[in-house]
């Protein structure tokens, strides 16, 4: 089964995704990691790549193709990608959100080079700009709204959660999701008859 994570920056998608993949024995793929690698290989920062992507969608298409190819090799995957719900419609699609100020604090605390900010207010401004730019780009390229929660099976608010709390919440939903999809399967039918 493929599990896709979408949602807001700083809501915990990558942290929870890695933890969930570890617990399930699944592979973890991050579109952000792929974009960072692509930027590095082309002598750019991620910020520079994102700026270039406003007029040249080549890096978007490359990442999209890479993510699709990875899941062909490995069907048991957790994918952190804003477009995961779109490219993997049969996946279990999760949307992560949290209080905007807390998300900015988390982004500021990560201290990733491409996200370096002077303070939390600066992190909030950069995070919001990045989200708006990406949403507009994906709307233009694919005709989808990456923040429309109707595209997802389950919404997780991580405002008051630790990474483990959120992973536990996803596991509980995962079990219910598998049950609903497979309760008519022969294995489950035998159990139900007993």
C-alpha positions in Angstrom: 0.0 0.0 0.0 1.1 3.5 -0.7 0.5 6.2 1.9 0.8 9.8 0.7 1.4 12.8 3.0 0.4 16.3 1.9 -0.3 19.4 3.9 1.4 22.5 5.3 5.1 23.3 5.8 6.2 22.6 9.4 3.2 20.4 10.1 5.4 17.3 10.5 5.0 15.5 7.2 8.6 14.4 6.9 9.2 13.6 10.6 6.0 11.6 10.9 6.5 10.0 7.5 9.9 8.7 8.4 8.6 7.4 11.8 5.7 5.7 10.1 7.8 4.1 7.4 10.1 2.8 10.1 7.3 1.3 12.1 5.6 -0.3 9.1 8.8 -1.5 7.4 8.0 0.7 4.4 10.2 2.8 2.2 10.1 6.6 2.7 10.3 9.0 -0.2 10.3 12.8 0.1 9.8 15.1 -2.9 11.6 17.8 -0.9 14.6 15.6 -0.5 14.6 14.9 -4.3 14.3 18.6 -5.1 17.2 19.4 -2.7 19.4 16.8 -4.4 18.4 18.1 -7.8 19.2 21.7 -6.8 22.6 20.6 -5.4 23.5 18.7 -8.5 22.7 21.7 -10.6 24.7 24.2 -8.5 21.6 25.9 -7.0 20.0 26.4 -3.6 16.5 25.0 -3.1 15.3 28.6 -3.0 16.9 29.3 -6.4 15.4 26.1 -7.8 12.0 27.1 -6.6 12.4 30.6 -8.1 13.4 29.0 -11.4 10.5 26.6 -11.3 8.1 29.6 -11.5 8.9 29.8 -15.2 10.6 26.5 -15.9 8.7 23.4 -14.7 11.5 20.9 -15.7 12.4 20.3 -12.0 8.8 19.7 -11.1 8.4 17.1 -13.8 11.7 15.4 -12.9 10.7 15.0 -9.3 7.2 13.8 -10.2 8.6 11.2 -12.6 11.2 10.1 -10.0 8.5 9.6 -7.3 6.3 7.6 -9.6 9.2 5.4 -10.6 10.2 4.7 -7.0 6.8 3.4 -6.1 6.8 1.1 -9.1 9.9 -0.6 -7.5 8.5 -0.4 -4.0 4.8 -0.6 -3.5 4.9 -0.4 0.3 5.8 3.3 0.5 5.3 6.4 2.5 5.5 9.5 0.2 5.9 13.0 1.5 4.8 15.1 -1.6 2.4 17.9 -2.1 1.1 16.2 -5.2 1.1 12.6 -3.8 -2.7 12.6 -3.6 -2.8 13.5 -7.3 -0.3 11.0 -8.7 -1.3 8.1 -6.4 -5.1 8.3 -6.2 -5.4 4.8 -4.8 -3.1 5.7 -1.9 -4.2 6.4 1.6 -4.0 10.2 1.4 -3.2 12.2 4.6 -3.2 15.9 5.1 -1.1 17.4 7.8 -1.8 20.8 9.4 -1.0 22.7 12.6 -1.3 26.2 14.0 0.5 28.6 11.6 2.7 30.2 14.3 3.8 26.8 15.6 4.6 25.7 12.0 6.8 28.8 11.6 8.5 28.0 14.9 9.2 24.4 13.7 10.5 25.6 10.4 12.7 28.2 12.2 14.0 25.5 14.5 14.9 23.1 11.7 17.7 25.4 10.6 17.8 23.9 7.1 20.1 26.0 4.9 17.3 26.9 2.4 15.0 27.9 5.2 17.3 30.0 7.3 15.5 32.9 8.8 16.3 35.8 11.1 13.5 34.9 13.5 10.2 33.2 13.7 8.4 36.1 12.0 10.8 35.9 9.1 10.3 32.1 9.0 6.5 32.6 8.9 6.8 35.1 6.0 9.1 32.8 4.0 7.0 29.7 4.7 3.8 31.4 3.6 5.4 32.7 0.4 6.8 29.3 -0.4 3.4 27.6 0.2 1.5 30.2 -1.9 4.1 30.0 -4.7 4.0 26.2 -4.8 0.2 26.1 -4.6 -0.1 28.5 -7.6 2.5 26.5 -9.6 0.8 23.2 -9.1 -2.6 24.7 -9.9 -1.1 26.0 -13.1 0.7 22.8 -14.0 -1.8 20.1 -12.9 -5.0 22.0 -12.2 -5.1 20.9 -8.5 -5.3 22.7 -5.2 -2.8 21.0 -2.9 -4.4 22.5 0.2 -8.0 21.4 -0.6 -8.7 19.0 2.2 -11.3 17.2 0.1 -8.5 15.6 -1.8 -7.5 13.6 1.3 -8.8 10.7 3.2 -7.8 11.9 6.7 -6.8 15.2 8.2 -4.3 15.4 11.1 -3.8 18.4 13.2 -0.3 18.1 14.8 -0.5 21.3 16.9 -0.6 19.4 20.2 1.1 16.2 19.0 4.6 14.8 19.3 6.0 12.9 16.2 5.1 9.7 18.0 1.6 10.9 18.8 1.0 11.7 15.2 2.5 8.4 14.0 0.2 6.6 16.4 -2.8 8.5 15.1 -1.8 7.5 11.5 -1.3 3.8 12.5 -4.9 3.8 14.0 -6.3 5.3 10.8 -4.2 2.9 8.7 -5.7 -0.1 10.4 -9.2 1.2 9.9 -8.4 2.1 6.3 -7.0 -1.4 5.5 -10.0 -2.9 7.2 -12.5 -0.9 5.2 -10.7 -1.6 1.9 -10.3 -5.3 2.6 -13.1 -6.5 4.8 -14.7 -8.4 1.9 -11.4 -10.1 1.1 -11.4 -13.8 1.6 -9.1 -13.6 4.7 -11.3 -11.1 6.5 -14.4 -12.9 5.4 -13.2 -16.1 7.1 -12.5 -14.2 10.3 -15.9 -12.5 10.3 -17.8 -15.8 9.8 -16.3 -17.3 13.1 
